[in-house]
Amino acid sequence: SISLTAAAGEKSRAAFESARQLMPGGVNSPARAFGAVGGTPLFIDHAKGPHLFDIDGNRYLDYIGSWGPMILGHAQDEVIDAITAAASRGTSYGAPTEAESVLAQQIIDAVDSIEKVRLVNSGTEATMSAIRVARGATGRDKVIKFAGNYHGHVDSLLVAAGSSAATLGTPDSPGVTAGASRDTIVLRYNDVDAITQCFADHPGQIAAVIMEPVVGNMGCVPASEAFMKEVRRLTADDGCVLIFDEVMTGFRLAYGGAQERYGITPDMTTLGKIVGGGMPLGAYGGRKDIMDQVLPAGKVFQAGTLSGNPVAVAAGSKTLEILKRQPPYEQLERLGKKLADGLDAAATSAEIPHQVQQVGSMMTLFFHDQPVNSWDEADQCDRDRFAKYFWGMIGQGVYMPCSQFEALFFSRTHTEAMIDETIEAAQQVLAAIASD
Ligand code: PMP
């Protein structure tokens, strides 16, 4: 029989109780607390390939992949060997290494918009730094972001920021001052009129437009081609910097990211997740003239004790090498389409109002009867139904993102048979929801 209620094991529940005494909400990043689905998170013991193993001894087919990085599957042998070899030579020097140049070259070769790059420690650092550089390079203050796009917990970008924040019903964080967000303009995603009007209202004042080219942080919501093209045209005409935040989409939707897939080249790009191969590493880069504003080539300050860390660089560099050598992208496209079609058919046969939105190995089953193109539409989804779906799938051994507003990801270790099993599980769970 199918259970639709919270079902963490005894050991996970005990571990969560202890952790809550020690860390805020028991976690080091809010989405992990399962707050949106009203339960106890599963505490993980280890992971291999497409599977997670919790401390209660349960095995799950993983559709989070550490929220994006694990495109090669967990504990990939060559990546682990590279990490081990690097660590045995010392874990941090605070001095340059040749390995950093190798990874920089891999990134520059892969990503069209990047002529020069700087390595940092997270996606948040990448976007924070890119915004500073864009402001420094243009001498302008204002930044446009889109509602439901998340760019990490940068003060000035923590406005209408989707996923964790939206899920918990606190789209703006206490502690972010009015001053920090005063120069941030929030617009509706996929709304050509809104951004056209904004440039007409603020000519020559906007330093940067930052966007997720395919949003993962309000569920999977792609930009329409018309919208992306218009944003590119408006930013070029105005002389402001277009930043694609490809922390999620980089090396996932194509080796060269969403910009390769859609054939639109921004001025700057931010990366994280896959580029670090599961270790803490982010990157930002762009045109030479923009990147040469960064200290010590230029005057815009940005630094990091652990930036270019040899262990993280080894993991990232090996991951990119494997993706280049054995591109998984055709397989990810084919299985992504199969999973999307299967989830769609399962929800249709259960007569549950829904939308499946998918790009490659990123997708979301929205419990909403209309296409979701912007945050105000995502916000109309049936969160209670999502929570039942989530726990129903956990009961079937399938670990989906624990929020309606997070996209699922899968890896090249997910086989066709596993996708079939996932669809079968969804059929049973959605049928149980329909008769609940
Ligand atoms: N940008 C995007 C598009 C993201 O999805 C995320 C993280 N989910 C970030 C930035 C922030 O990255 P990090 O969590 O590594 O700081």
Residues whose N, C-alpha, C, O or C-beta is under 5 A from the ligand:
A	BS01	PMP	S122 G123 T124 Y150 H151 G152 E212 D245 V247 M248 G272
